[in-house]
């Protein structure tokens, strides 16, 4: 990889990390704001239900944030994510 390409790739990576951090922070804020009391109640009174709900939320967060990051990356750098440019 040439040096200018490396700098570009590092900038794109840094931008993706920042955007992903913003998405995660927003998700945690929304979760605390809208489901905090309910999750606290589940944790206190129904541990098994809390464990299942927490697991589902973690899986959903991973899927949602990965999709959002991928869509954003396609929008920012469409040439990088074209199917015909990918190598097997």
N, C-alpha and C positions, 0 to 999 in steps of 0.2 A: 504494500500500500504506500502510495506517495505521501509525503509529508503534508501537503495542503488537504488531501483527502482525509488524513488522520485528524487534522484539526477540525474539519467539518463534522466528521463522525463524533468526535468528542463533544462538540457544541450541541449536536442533536441529542446525544445521550444525556448531557446535562439538562437540556430543556425538558426531555422526557421525565427525568427524575424529579425535577421541580413540579411539573404538571401532575405527575402521579402523587407527589406529596400533598399538593393542593386537593386532589380528589380524595385521598385518604383522610385528610383533615376535615373536609366537608362531610364525608360519610360519618366519621366519628361524632362530629357536632350534631348532625341530624339524628343519629342513633340515640345519643344522650338526650337530646331535646324532646324527641317524640316517643321513644320507647324506654327511656331511662327508668321511669317509675314502674312500668309494667315488668321490666326485666328484674328490677330490684325486688318486686313482689314475688316473682317466680323464684328468684334465688333464695329468698327467705322461706317460702312456703312449699315450693315444689321443685326440688333440686333436679329430678330426672327430666321434667319438662324444660327447665332452664338449660340443662346440658344439650338437649335436642335442639332447642331454639337457637342457642349460641352456635352450635355446629352448622345449622342451616344458614345462619347469618354470615358466618365466616366463609362458607362455600359461595354463597350469593355475592358477597363482597368481592371475592377473588375473580369470579366470572365477570361481574359487572365492570370492575375497574380495569380488567384486562381488555374487555371489549371497548370501553371508552378510550383507553390509551391507544389501542390499535386504530380506531377511527380517527382520533386526533392526529396520530402519526401519519396516516394516509393523507389527511387533509393538508398537513404541513409539508410533507415530502412525498408527493404522489409518485414521482419517478422511482423512488427507492422501493416502493411496495407493489409495483406492477408485477403481474404473474409472469409475463414473458421475460422479465429481467432476472427472475430467480433461477438459481442453479440447483439441479437435483442433488 
